[in-house]
Amino acid sequence: MQISLIVPTRNRDRSLVRTMQSVVQTVSGHTDVEVLVVDNGSTDHTADCVREIAERHPRMFLRYFHDAMPGLLTGRHRGAKEARGEILAYLDDDVLLGPTWLEALEDAFGDPRVGLVGGPSVPHYEVDPPPWLGKLWRDFDGGRTCGSLSLIELGSVSKPMDPCYVWGLNFSIRKKVFHECGGFHPDCLPKSLQRYQGDGETGLTMKIKEKGIAALYHPGVAVTHVIPASRLAPEAFEERAFYQGVCDSYTRIRRDRFMPALRQKSWKDLLRPAKWNLERQMILRNPTSENICCLMGRAHTAGMKFHQNEVCKDPKLFEWVLKPDYLDYRLPDGWKRLCKSAKGVIHERTPQTSCT
């Protein structure tokens, strides 16, 4: 069994170095593991950092690729294209591998029936988390999850799991299953290209679930998700909810294969009224779990309306949503023009890069 460990990244060189240090500690000396860093158009020191790591650790089989096509899909699918292993192990550039990660992954895939593997994602907060964060955790399958921060803890025993709870920051899949199910959907695009946002790994895991392919939770396949102060601000949860609304609209349109009705009011109308702006400022000054949920609910609805109206106005976008797969990871013609004329198009608080 050869494992291709794939780390997509963009403009997070400091975070990437920390992730790669944990990767080095875990895979050094293992000849059956290759590491691929796919740089999605970084303008910082990402390339230099990877080159320095490769020079320091010549025994680790590390390859670097630069591909400027916007979106996380580029890193994920370019990685799959270049990978030589039968297992594609995707990691985000802000996680740290647990000490048993590699051995546990090999153990999990030792069962040929298993096509997808996930494990715990536990937080390392760089500052003390706000008191209201505890209320955003949800009980699930003998454990708990916090979807807004991609955190999941399902206990200390290996067990079958719903594929839709294997999240992208720690996502390992057999290459043959990846291709059989058509790969990932678009994810984590810049503001100006949010209309092309899809549902990321959710679309892939839904296909895995429909086909009855087994997914396994293994407690040893554990990562630590490093969460900076910026991710714990109320505005960050608002951004994440807007993004989730876009993703959910994409999922719904793709499922129903039906063009949604054009809404008379703009999605921005949810965020403009003076009364709501006053309420929002009060929430930001005095956040509680209840009003954070209110903030997120409104942003989620705005995200759904934004995406639905974009699809209604552009038949080509409707075709994009319904594509059988995105293995070519190329955006539709015209995306460069949108980047140049983006000012004022997308809500100022929508996410620009990774949202895990």
PLY file of the C-alpha trace (Angstrom):
ply
format ascii 1.0
element vertex 356
property float x
property float y
property float z
element edge 355
property int vertex1
property int vertex2
end_header
0.00 0.00 0.00
1.43 3.35 -1.01
-0.02 6.51 0.50
-0.01 9.87 -1.26
-0.34 12.57 1.36
-1.69 15.68 -0.39
-1.58 19.19 1.13
-3.29 21.93 -0.92
-2.22 25.42 0.16
-2.42 29.08 -0.74
-0.69 32.04 0.93
-0.36 30.46 4.36
3.35 29.78 4.47
3.68 29.99 8.26
0.79 27.66 8.85
2.06 25.30 6.15
5.50 25.07 7.75
3.91 24.01 11.04
1.82 21.38 9.26
4.80 20.10 7.29
6.89 19.79 10.45
4.27 17.42 11.87
4.18 15.53 8.56
7.98 15.11 8.63
7.85 13.71 12.16
5.14 11.24 11.14
6.29 9.94 7.75
10.08 10.24 7.89
11.68 6.88 7.13
8.53 5.42 5.54
9.31 4.49 1.93
5.65 3.77 1.16
4.57 7.40 1.66
4.95 10.35 -0.69
4.05 13.94 0.19
2.63 16.33 -2.40
2.23 20.04 -1.72
-0.01 21.70 -4.29
0.37 25.47 -4.25
-2.79 27.17 -5.49
-1.16 30.37 -6.76
0.58 31.63 -3.61
2.33 35.00 -3.66
4.08 34.57 -0.29
7.08 32.38 0.58
5.31 29.03 0.19
7.59 27.72 -2.56
10.75 28.65 -0.64
9.41 27.02 2.54
8.68 23.73 0.77
12.06 23.79 -0.96
13.83 24.29 2.37
11.90 21.40 3.95
12.83 19.14 1.03
16.51 20.05 1.39
16.47 19.38 5.13
14.75 16.03 4.75
16.08 14.40 1.55
14.88 10.95 2.65
11.26 12.10 2.62
9.72 11.81 -0.85
8.34 15.33 -1.21
7.08 16.91 -4.42
5.86 20.48 -4.99
3.44 21.69 -7.67
2.31 25.23 -8.48
-1.05 25.71 -10.20
-2.67 29.15 -10.23
-6.20 28.05 -11.18
-8.29 29.52 -8.30
-10.00 27.31 -5.76
-9.29 24.40 -3.44
-10.48 22.03 -6.19
-7.21 22.75 -8.00
-5.10 21.51 -5.12
-7.25 18.47 -4.54
-7.54 17.31 -8.15
-4.02 18.25 -9.23
-2.85 16.25 -6.23
-4.92 13.24 -7.29
-3.60 13.53 -10.84
0.04 13.53 -9.71
-0.33 10.96 -6.92
1.31 7.56 -7.30
-0.26 5.92 -4.26
-3.45 3.90 -4.05
-4.53 5.92 -1.00
-5.09 9.68 -1.34
-4.73 11.27 2.11
-5.79 14.92 2.06
-4.73 17.32 4.80
-5.39 21.01 5.22
-2.46 23.36 5.74
-3.54 24.25 9.29
-3.57 20.80 10.92
-1.02 18.79 12.89
-0.82 15.01 12.59
-1.27 12.89 15.67
1.55 10.46 16.60
-0.38 7.37 15.44
-1.85 8.89 12.29
0.10 6.91 9.70
-0.04 3.52 11.42
-3.75 3.97 12.12
-4.42 4.93 8.50
-2.68 1.79 7.27
-4.66 -0.26 9.77
-7.96 1.28 8.65
-7.32 0.59 4.97
-6.18 -2.92 5.78
-9.85 -3.85 5.39
-10.40 -3.90 1.60
-14.06 -3.04 2.07
-13.19 0.39 3.48
-13.10 3.13 0.84
-12.98 6.25 3.02
-11.35 6.97 6.38
-11.66 9.83 8.84
-10.70 10.41 12.43
-10.81 12.94 15.25
-10.17 16.60 14.56
-9.53 18.30 17.89
-8.88 22.01 18.41
-5.78 23.87 19.40
-7.00 27.39 20.12
-4.32 30.05 19.84
-6.38 32.20 22.23
-9.01 31.24 24.78
-12.26 30.41 22.95
-15.32 32.58 23.68
-17.83 31.25 26.23
-20.58 30.98 23.60
-18.59 28.53 21.45
-19.57 25.57 23.63
-23.19 25.91 22.54
-22.21 25.39 18.88
-21.07 21.81 19.52
-23.62 19.11 18.65
-23.94 15.57 20.01
-23.45 12.95 17.29
-22.91 9.19 17.19
-21.59 8.87 20.72
-19.42 11.95 20.38
-19.70 15.54 19.27
-19.05 17.83 16.33
-18.62 21.54 15.66
-19.13 21.93 11.93
-18.26 25.63 11.84
-14.68 24.78 12.85
-14.51 21.29 11.25
-14.10 19.62 14.65
-15.23 16.06 15.31
-14.67 13.66 18.21
-16.48 10.31 18.07
-14.78 8.32 20.79
-11.85 5.94 21.19
-13.13 2.94 19.20
-12.98 2.31 15.46
-16.43 2.12 13.90
-18.34 2.60 10.66
-19.38 6.18 10.11
-21.57 8.25 7.84
-19.27 9.27 4.93
-20.64 12.82 5.11
-18.83 13.28 8.44
-15.41 12.69 6.93
-14.33 16.30 6.43
-11.74 17.74 4.09
-9.07 18.68 6.62
-8.44 14.95 7.33
-9.85 13.04 4.38
-8.36 9.75 3.14
-9.83 7.83 0.21
-8.86 4.98 -2.09
-7.87 6.37 -5.47
-10.21 3.97 -7.26
-13.15 5.20 -5.13
-12.13 8.83 -5.81
-12.36 8.22 -9.58
-15.41 5.97 -9.39
-17.31 8.75 -7.61
-16.05 11.60 -9.80
-13.83 13.44 -7.34
-14.54 16.58 -5.33
-16.81 19.49 -6.16
-15.64 23.14 -6.28
-14.68 24.65 -2.94
-13.09 27.66 -1.21
-13.05 30.15 -4.08
-12.12 33.86 -3.88
-14.89 36.39 -3.26
-15.17 37.38 -6.90
-15.75 33.76 -7.94
-18.21 32.68 -5.24
-20.84 32.03 -7.90
-18.77 28.96 -8.90
-18.63 27.61 -5.35
-19.83 24.04 -4.88
-20.17 21.72 -1.91
-16.58 20.48 -1.82
-16.11 17.06 -0.27
-19.83 16.84 0.58
-20.72 16.08 -3.02
-18.13 13.30 -3.09
-19.16 11.77 0.24
-22.83 11.83 -0.77
-21.95 9.72 -3.83
-19.92 7.37 -1.63
-22.90 7.00 0.66
-25.30 6.36 -2.24
-23.03 3.62 -3.58
-22.84 1.92 -0.19
-19.05 2.23 0.04
-17.87 1.79 3.62
-16.44 4.71 5.59
-14.53 4.14 8.82
-13.86 6.34 11.83
-10.49 5.43 13.34
-9.52 7.23 16.57
-5.82 6.95 15.71
-6.23 8.87 12.44
-6.27 12.04 14.48
-5.35 15.61 13.65
-5.19 18.80 15.64
-6.85 21.77 13.96
-4.98 24.98 14.79
-7.54 27.75 15.24
-6.27 31.36 15.35
-8.01 34.25 17.08
-9.46 35.46 13.78
-11.47 32.24 13.41
-13.13 32.79 16.80
-14.58 36.23 16.06
-18.37 36.42 15.50
-17.72 37.80 12.01
-15.81 34.63 11.11
-18.82 32.47 12.01
-21.00 34.82 9.96
-18.67 34.39 6.97
-18.70 30.63 7.40
-22.51 30.59 7.48
-22.76 32.67 4.28
-20.39 30.26 2.58
-22.40 27.29 3.87
-25.54 28.85 2.42
-23.88 28.99 -1.00
-22.79 25.35 -0.64
-26.28 24.23 0.41
-27.87 26.05 -2.52
-25.48 24.26 -4.88
-26.31 20.89 -3.30
-30.04 21.51 -3.58
-29.95 22.67 -7.21
-27.74 19.73 -8.18
-30.02 17.28 -6.36
-33.26 18.63 -7.82
-31.75 19.44 -11.24
-34.19 22.32 -11.38
-33.55 26.01 -11.98
-34.65 27.97 -8.87
-37.05 30.89 -9.24
-35.49 34.34 -9.48
-36.10 36.25 -6.25
-37.39 39.81 -6.55
-35.33 41.01 -3.61
-31.56 40.85 -3.59
-29.74 38.67 -1.07
-28.17 41.94 0.10
-31.57 43.11 1.34
-31.19 40.69 4.25
-28.06 42.51 5.34
-28.90 46.15 4.58
-31.91 47.22 6.68
-31.04 49.77 9.35
-32.79 47.72 12.03
-30.76 44.62 11.23
-27.50 46.60 11.15
-28.26 47.89 14.64
-29.04 44.37 15.84
-25.87 43.09 14.23
-23.73 45.69 15.96
-25.31 44.76 19.28
-24.53 41.08 18.62
-20.91 41.88 17.79
-20.54 43.94 20.95
-22.23 41.40 23.22
-22.17 37.96 21.59
-24.07 35.07 23.14
-24.74 31.61 21.74
-28.32 32.60 20.88
-27.51 35.77 18.98
-24.49 34.19 17.26
-26.90 31.55 15.93
-29.19 34.37 14.77
-26.26 36.04 13.01
-25.29 32.79 11.32
-28.88 31.99 10.32
-29.32 35.28 8.53
-25.98 34.94 6.75
-26.81 31.37 5.69
-30.09 32.50 4.13
-28.29 35.35 2.36
-25.72 32.90 0.96
-28.45 30.64 -0.40
-30.29 33.55 -2.02
-27.09 34.93 -3.51
-26.25 31.63 -5.19
-29.79 30.93 -6.39
-30.07 34.33 -8.02
-26.67 33.95 -9.69
-27.77 30.62 -11.17
-31.11 32.07 -12.30
-29.41 34.89 -14.17
-26.91 32.69 -16.02
-27.81 29.42 -17.81
-24.08 28.69 -18.17
-23.76 28.70 -14.39
-26.67 26.27 -14.15
-24.75 23.98 -16.51
-21.67 24.36 -14.31
-23.62 23.27 -11.21
-24.88 20.17 -13.03
-21.52 19.04 -14.46
-21.07 15.26 -14.05
-17.64 15.85 -12.51
-14.91 18.46 -12.18
-11.86 16.29 -12.67
-10.42 18.88 -15.07
-10.65 21.45 -12.20
-10.91 24.32 -14.71
-13.27 27.22 -14.10
-15.60 28.37 -16.90
-14.36 30.91 -19.43
-14.71 34.44 -18.13
-13.49 33.88 -14.58
-10.53 36.24 -15.09
-12.88 39.01 -16.14
-14.90 38.51 -12.95
-11.75 38.81 -10.87
-10.92 42.15 -12.49
-14.42 43.60 -12.05
-15.15 42.12 -8.64
-15.47 45.25 -6.55
-18.90 45.41 -4.94
-20.10 42.12 -6.41
-19.79 39.86 -3.39
-20.68 40.58 0.21
-17.64 41.99 1.98
-17.69 39.31 4.65
-17.70 36.22 2.43
-14.71 33.86 2.79
-11.78 34.09 0.40
-9.67 31.02 1.09
-9.87 27.87 3.15
-12.93 27.59 5.34
-12.03 24.49 7.30
0 1
1 2
2 3
3 4
4 5
5 6
6 7
7 8
8 9
9 10
10 11
11 12
12 13
13 14
14 15
15 16
16 17
17 18
18 19
19 20
20 21
21 22
22 23
23 24
24 25
25 26
26 27
27 28
28 29
29 30
30 31
31 32
32 33
33 34
34 35
35 36
36 37
37 38
38 39
39 40
40 41
41 42
42 43
43 44
44 45
45 46
46 47
47 48
48 49
49 50
50 51
51 52
52 53
53 54
54 55
55 56
56 57
57 58
58 59
59 60
60 61
61 62
62 63
63 64
64 65
65 66
66 67
67 68
68 69
69 70
70 71
71 72
72 73
73 74
74 75
75 76
76 77
77 78
78 79
79 80
80 81
81 82
82 83
83 84
84 85
85 86
86 87
87 88
88 89
89 90
90 91
91 92
92 93
93 94
94 95
95 96
96 97
97 98
98 99
99 100
100 101
101 102
102 103
103 104
104 105
105 106
106 107
107 108
108 109
109 110
110 111
111 112
112 113
113 114
114 115
115 116
116 117
117 118
118 119
119 120
120 121
121 122
122 123
123 124
124 125
125 126
126 127
127 128
128 129
129 130
130 131
131 132
132 133
133 134
134 135
135 136
136 137
137 138
138 139
139 140
140 141
141 142
142 143
143 144
144 145
145 146
146 147
147 148
148 149
149 150
150 151
151 152
152 153
153 154
154 155
155 156
156 157
157 158
158 159
159 160
160 161
161 162
162 163
163 164
164 165
165 166
166 167
167 168
168 169
169 170
170 171
171 172
172 173
173 174
174 175
175 176
176 177
177 178
178 179
179 180
180 181
181 182
182 183
183 184
184 185
185 186
186 187
187 188
188 189
189 190
190 191
191 192
192 193
193 194
194 195
195 196
196 197
197 198
198 199
199 200
200 201
201 202
202 203
203 204
204 205
205 206
206 207
207 208
208 209
209 210
210 211
211 212
212 213
213 214
214 215
215 216
216 217
217 218
218 219
219 220
220 221
221 222
222 223
223 224
224 225
225 226
226 227
227 228
228 229
229 230
230 231
231 232
232 233
233 234
234 235
235 236
236 237
237 238
238 239
239 240
240 241
241 242
242 243
243 244
244 245
245 246
246 247
247 248
248 249
249 250
250 251
251 252
252 253
253 254
254 255
255 256
256 257
257 258
258 259
259 260
260 261
261 262
262 263
263 264
264 265
265 266
266 267
267 268
268 269
269 270
270 271
271 272
272 273
273 274
274 275
275 276
276 277
277 278
278 279
279 280
280 281
281 282
282 283
283 284
284 285
285 286
286 287
287 288
288 289
289 290
290 291
291 292
292 293
293 294
294 295
295 296
296 297
297 298
298 299
299 300
300 301
301 302
302 303
303 304
304 305
305 306
306 307
307 308
308 309
309 310
310 311
311 312
312 313
313 314
314 315
315 316
316 317
317 318
318 319
319 320
320 321
321 322
322 323
323 324
324 325
325 326
326 327
327 328
328 329
329 330
330 331
331 332
332 333
333 334
334 335
335 336
336 337
337 338
338 339
339 340
340 341
341 342
342 343
343 344
344 345
345 346
346 347
347 348
348 349
349 350
350 351
351 352
352 353
353 354
354 355
